[in-house]
Amino acid sequence: MTQPLTAQQTDRIIEMAWEDRTPFEAILAQFGLAEAEVIVLMRRELKPASWRRWRERVQGRATKHQVKSAVDDARFKSNLQRSITRNKISKRS
């Protein structure tokens, strides 16, 4: 990445890296950081114990890599999703 990250961007990358179903490819697409760069960022930003816990959790986890993941879209989506607008649920008839 050519420009330094803001504190908000760094926080979001850390959040995405901790999420089980967010692949490293999503971080690359959104922030331009490859997996190795995310690992460096996490090592720099996390406390040593948190770093070790994160590495143990992520290492070998198939869902962190789109190619290895068998999960295409495991996110829950409500049946009412189409009727939700501006954070208000429309009345059902």
DAHU-V259680 format. One record per residue. N is the residue number from 1. PHI is phi in degrees with one decimal (* if undefined). Layout:
n: <N;N>
phi: <PHI;PHI>
This chain:
n: <1;2;3;4;5;6;7;8;9;10;11;12;13;14;15;16;17;18;19;20;21;22;23;24;25;26;27;28;29;30;31;32;33;34;35;36;37;38;39;40;41;42;43;44;45;46;47;48;49;50;51;52;53;54;55;56;57;58;59;60;61;62;63;64;65;66;67;68;69;70;71;72;73;74;75;76;77;78;79;80;81;82;83;84;85;86;87;88;89;90;91;92;93>
phi: <*;-83.4;-95.7;-65.7;-80.9;-78.4;-61.8;-66.1;-64.9;-61.1;-60.8;-67.1;-63.0;-62.3;-61.1;-64.4;-66.4;-75.2;-67.2;-65.8;-97.2;-95.9;-75.2;-60.3;-63.4;-68.5;-67.8;-61.2;-66.1;-83.9;-118.8;76.8;-104.8;-75.1;-53.7;-62.0;-70.9;-65.1;-61.5;-62.4;-61.1;-63.4;-62.9;-72.5;-90.9;-91.0;-67.5;-53.1;-67.7;-66.1;-60.4;-62.1;-63.0;-65.1;-62.5;-63.6;-69.6;-84.2;-58.3;80.1;-78.1;-65.4;-70.5;-83.9;-131.2;-57.4;-65.0;-83.9;-76.0;-88.8;-91.3;-88.0;-148.7;-94.2;-76.9;-72.1;-132.9;-65.5;-65.1;-86.7;-53.6;-66.3;-90.2;-88.8;-136.6;48.8;61.3;-121.8;-88.4;-67.1;-68.8;-85.9;-86.1>
